[in-house]
Amino acid sequence: MRGTSAALQPPADATAPVRHPEAPAPGELLGAHYGQCFGCGGEQPHGLHLEARAGEGVSLTAEFTVKIAHQGAPGLAHGGILASALDEALGSLNWLLRTIAVTGRLETDFVRPVPVDAVLHLQAEVTAVAGRKIYATATGRIGGPDGPLAVRADALFIEVKVDHFIDHGRQEEIQAAMDDPDQFRRARAFEVNP
Ligand SMILES: CCCCC/C=C\C/C=C\C/C=C\C/C=C\CCCC(=O)SCCNC(=O)CCNC(=O)[C@H](O)C(C)(C)COP(=O)(O)OP(=O)(O)OC[C@H]1O[C@@H](n2cnc3c(N)ncnc32)[C@H](O)[C@@H]1OP(=O)(O)O
């Protein structure tokens, strides 16, 4: 059974996604969008430390190793953690579009249990764009990039301005991000689109 609701079906006037001309080349690491991000941040001790690599078109691959801290049942990954890994992989696609977007809806199918120490091989791609709406899909396999399917997700991301974070984020972290030249540069890169 595939759990994709009507809200995740692109409308008839949706178009194919366009890779940004300055998007990293296929095979290149995308890097974290924010050092403290739970999904990808290298400075986040509690995080998933997902590392995503650009693929062809508007697609990417990423790997996530399930740690002891990620358990739900004994020796098995928590479903919410797996959904987070999928969300992060899907969210990272926006760097290839150079569009700032947040998850509006995420639908996840858990197909088989994922043990501790397993590497989840994620593959994600944008399928369509309609105005501010970005439609994307992802899979997670274990035992190798072509191994058995463990999880999959479909998602709708909604484009936002940097102001979304400035308006809603806690002042302390916003200020620290703005004071960090690398972070500021990444945020600006998102804003300047051809
Ligand atoms: C200087 C400081 C800089 C700091 C920033 C640094 C870096 C920034 C770079 C990247 C960071 C970006 C993201 C993080 C990346 C990865 C993490 C993984 C991704 C996430 O984890 S991210 C967190 C979870 N996420 C949220 O925290 C969203 C909370 N939410 C909202 O903030 C609003 O809800 C919002 C903005 C989504 C929409 O609000 P809105 O007012 O802008 O737009 P509106 O409601 O009009 O929707 C417009 C059209 O989308 C349709 N639509 C909307 N929501 C829908 C839904 N759920 N289902 C089906 N359709 C939906 C409507 O139906 C309408 O469709 P139509 O146009 O056809 O009428």
The ligand as a Tripos MOL2 file, in Angstrom:
@<TRIPOS>MOLECULE
LIG
   69    71     1     0     0
SMALL
NO_CHARGES

@<TRIPOS>ATOM
      1 C1         19.6480   34.9270    9.0830 C.3       1 LIG1
      2 C2         19.0960   33.6970    9.6640 C.3       1 LIG1
      3 C3         18.9790   32.6320    8.6240 C.3       1 LIG1
      4 C4         18.5750   31.3220    9.2110 C.3       1 LIG1
      5 C5         18.1540   30.3780    8.0840 C.3       1 LIG1
      6 C6         19.3050   29.5790    7.6620 C.2       1 LIG1
      7 C7         19.2180   28.7800    6.6360 C.2       1 LIG1
      8 C8         17.9320   28.6000    5.9180 C.3       1 LIG1
      9 C9         18.0800   27.5260    4.9410 C.2       1 LIG1
     10 C10        17.4170   26.3770    4.9920 C.2       1 LIG1
     11 C11        16.5080   25.9820    6.0970 C.3       1 LIG1
     12 C12        15.2630   25.4650    5.5290 C.2       1 LIG1
     13 C13        14.6060   24.4590    6.0650 C.2       1 LIG1
     14 C14        15.1510   23.5020    7.0330 C.3       1 LIG1
     15 C15        15.6780   22.3780    6.2560 C.2       1 LIG1
     16 C16        15.6050   21.0880    6.5670 C.2       1 LIG1
     17 C17        14.8930   20.5530    7.7010 C.3       1 LIG1
     18 C18        13.9150   19.6030    7.1700 C.3       1 LIG1
     19 C19        12.7310   20.3620    6.7360 C.3       1 LIG1
     20 C20        11.8850   20.7420    7.9170 C.2       1 LIG1
     21 O1         11.6470   19.9610    8.7910 O.2       1 LIG1
     22 S1         11.2120   22.3210    7.9690 S.3       1 LIG1
     23 C21        10.4510   22.3930    9.6010 C.3       1 LIG1
     24 C22         9.0590   21.8200    9.6710 C.3       1 LIG1
     25 N1          8.0830   22.6420    8.9710 N.am      1 LIG1
     26 C23         7.5850   23.7680    9.4780 C.2       1 LIG1
     27 O2          7.9410   24.1940   10.5310 O.2       1 LIG1
     28 C24         6.5110   24.4550    8.6620 C.3       1 LIG1
     29 C25         5.4500   25.0770    9.5580 C.3       1 LIG1
     30 N2          4.3790   25.6110    8.7220 N.am      1 LIG1
     31 C26         4.4100   26.8730    8.2450 C.2       1 LIG1
     32 O3          5.2630   27.6580    8.5760 O.2       1 LIG1
     33 C27         3.3230   27.2330    7.2770 C.3       1 LIG1
     34 O4          2.1980   26.4420    7.4330 O.3       1 LIG1
     35 C28         3.8160   27.1610    5.8010 C.3       1 LIG1
     36 C29         5.0050   28.1140    5.5790 C.3       1 LIG1
     37 C30         4.2300   25.7200    5.4200 C.3       1 LIG1
     38 C31         2.6690   27.5640    4.8610 C.3       1 LIG1
     39 O5          2.1150   28.7830    5.3140 O.3       1 LIG1
     40 P1          1.9320   30.0510    4.3550 P.3       1 LIG1
     41 O6          1.0070   30.9960    5.0610 O.co2     1 LIG1
     42 O7          3.2390   30.5780    3.9030 O.co2     1 LIG1
     43 O8          1.2630   29.4970    3.0620 O.3       1 LIG1
     44 P2         -0.2150   28.9460    2.8050 P.3       1 LIG1
     45 O9         -0.8150   28.3860    4.0440 O.co2     1 LIG1
     46 O10        -0.9540   30.0020    2.0530 O.co2     1 LIG1
     47 O11         0.0970   27.7060    1.8180 O.3       1 LIG1
     48 C32         0.6410   27.9070    0.5190 C.3       1 LIG1
     49 C33         0.1520   26.7570   -0.3440 C.3       1 LIG1
     50 O12         0.6150   25.5220    0.2190 O.3       1 LIG1
     51 C34        -0.4750   24.6770    0.6060 C.3       1 LIG1
     52 N3         -0.1610   24.0180    1.8880 N.ar      1 LIG1
     53 C35         0.3980   24.5860    2.9600 C.ar      1 LIG1
     54 N4          0.5490   23.6890    3.9280 N.ar      1 LIG1
     55 C36         0.0750   22.5260    3.4370 C.ar      1 LIG1
     56 C37        -0.0550   21.2250    3.9740 C.ar      1 LIG1
     57 N5          0.3640   20.9400    5.2170 N.pl3     1 LIG1
     58 N6         -0.6080   20.2590    3.2240 N.ar      1 LIG1
     59 C38        -1.0260   20.5370    1.9610 C.ar      1 LIG1
     60 N7         -0.9230   21.7490    1.3850 N.ar      1 LIG1
     61 C39        -0.3880   22.7260    2.1360 C.ar      1 LIG1
     62 C40        -1.6700   25.5950    0.7440 C.3       1 LIG1
     63 O13        -2.8780   24.9130    0.5510 O.3       1 LIG1
     64 C41        -1.3850   26.6350   -0.3400 C.3       1 LIG1
     65 O14        -1.7440   26.0500   -1.5970 O.3       1 LIG1
     66 P3         -2.3920   26.9730   -2.7610 P.3       1 LIG1
     67 O15        -1.3730   27.9830   -3.1210 O.co2     1 LIG1
     68 O16        -2.6720   25.9960   -3.8700 O.co2     1 LIG1
     69 O17        -3.6300   27.5580   -2.1570 O.co2     1 LIG1
@<TRIPOS>BOND
     1     1     2 1
     2     2     3 1
     3     3     4 1
     4     4     5 1
     5     5     6 1
     6     6     7 2
     7     7     8 1
     8     8     9 1
     9     9    10 2
    10    10    11 1
    11    11    12 1
    12    12    13 2
    13    13    14 1
    14    14    15 1
    15    15    16 2
    16    16    17 1
    17    17    18 1
    18    18    19 1
    19    19    20 1
    20    20    21 2
    21    20    22 1
    22    22    23 1
    23    23    24 1
    24    24    25 1
    25    25    26 1
    26    26    27 2
    27    26    28 1
    28    28    29 1
    29    29    30 1
    30    30    31 1
    31    31    32 2
    32    31    33 1
    33    33    34 1
    34    33    35 1
    35    35    36 1
    36    35    37 1
    37    35    38 1
    38    38    39 1
    39    39    40 1
    40    40    41 2
    41    40    42 1
    42    40    43 1
    43    43    44 1
    44    44    45 2
    45    44    46 1
    46    44    47 1
    47    47    48 1
    48    48    49 1
    49    49    50 1
    50    49    64 1
    51    50    51 1
    52    51    52 1
    53    51    62 1
    54    52    53 ar
    55    52    61 ar
    56    53    54 ar
    57    54    55 ar
    58    55    56 ar
    59    55    61 ar
    60    56    57 1
    61    56    58 ar
    62    58    59 ar
    63    59    60 ar
    64    60    61 ar
    65    62    63 1
    66    62    64 1
    67    64    65 1
    68    65    66 1
    69    66    67 2
    70    66    68 1
    71    66    69 1
@<TRIPOS>SUBSTRUCTURE
     1 LIG1         1 GROUP 0 **** ****
